[in-house]
Amino acid sequence: MRIASLSLTKPTTKVSRNKNFGKLQAGYLFPEVARRRREHQANNPDAKILSLGIGDTTEPIPPTIVEAMRDAAIGLGTRQGYSGYGAEQGQAAVREAITQRLYAHVGRKPSEIFVSDGSKCDIGRLQLMFGSQVSVAVQDPAYPVYVDSSVIMGMTGEYNGQDFDGITYMVCRPENDFFPDLTQTPRTDIIFFCSPNNPTGAAATRQQLTELVAFAKKNGSIIVYDAAYALFISDPDCPKTIFEIPGAEEVALETCSFSKYAGFTGVRLGWTVVPEQLRYADGFPVMNDWNRIMSTIFNGASNIAQAGGLAALSDKGWAEVHELVAFYKENAAILKQTFEGLGFNVYGGKDAPYIWIQFPGRASWDVFGEILQNCNIVTTPGSGFGAAGEGFVRISAFGHREDILEAVERFKKVYA
Ligand SMILES: Cc1ncc(COP(=O)(O)O)c(C=O)c1O
């Protein structure tokens, strides 16, 4: 959301600002993308700008799911259907249904599933749980929330012109098949790992995740595994949950979301799985602290959203979810083919809704500006996700089909 920039005025309070905010760069990536879009629109009032920038969904929520939310909302207007605060961990039926659909085959239990208002919020709360004294590794490039929340928490040093001192950046580029060289990676307490990856679209293979789990075990680290796009995976060699890797339950927790599966980016519903076996150095269960965090600063996901989530997990809802994911995957295939046909090096787009396009020797923000100027299309500059994203732009497949097709024609005109 746009917040007007205010000039510094003589203060009334004597409260010091959290100095970590001063370390953050320019602002969160997507507001900056939105600012440049507004500027372009203001300069070109007639331009029909297409957005393939931020990863927001566009298609309607499938009918079974939306009907369940409608019924839940109407129920709240009746004495019999009214409910107030629910369990902070989520409704028992939702925890059970998530387990049955996604985790029972890998040994996870409903008591390990914590339902929430989304993955981004859970990542922030996880940081609060770990505290500011832990060391952190992230993939580079990465979803910006891992780095920015680490900065805000005070886990890092200053911005050094390229990235933040004190964070271990695990470079993921085509040269290493988008998987970090773990033999060269120092030990950290926490490893944020996202697969399928935002922004590169790379899905880690079983072999790669086995290596990652072994690395975490050797170092005694905790993996925060972000599986927000897991359902986009088609490759049978790429696990849909980290818990497919034997032993992962001792070193990993996993966060996931209905946002991209069911069009819940605005409805807000997600979950985090914290296995019983995941313990701190003193043997204390991580799950108990997570339960404490969720009980203390979260008051349970919306009961309407949970009704939607439950419906999404029903047989009919789940089929609709798969249809929706397949629709976006087709968009991704169209975009991928287009750029391949234009002779670009194109990554992702097969097991993920993001296409990662290389523009060798160019700065990402320049390419972003060029595409905006010449095609009236908003993309996301790769460097906004980390230094190793320089020279790439990310294109999102979460558009209406007609917009994707229109974008393809515009790209072909400019880049043929
Ligand atoms: C990798 C990744 N994790 C988490 C999220 C946030 O999901 P939610 O909408 O559940 O907060 C996103 C959203 O774009 C994402 O790309």
The ligand as a Gaussian input file, in Angstrom:
#p B3LYP/6-31G(d) Opt

LIG

0 1
 C        7.640000     -17.742000      -1.487000
 C        6.450000     -17.134000      -0.855000
 N        6.163000     -17.435000       0.409000
 C        5.100000     -16.899000       1.021000
 C        4.267000     -16.028000       0.361000
 C        3.152000     -15.372000       1.106000
 O        2.005000     -16.080000       1.081000
 P        0.744000     -15.602000       1.899000
 O       -0.167000     -14.938000       0.939000
 O        0.195000     -16.877000       2.451000
 O        1.174000     -14.687000       2.987000
 C        4.509000     -15.700000      -0.957000
 C        3.632000     -14.760000      -1.655000
 O        3.884000     -14.268000      -2.705000
 C        5.647000     -16.263000      -1.576000
 O        5.956000     -15.947000      -2.831000

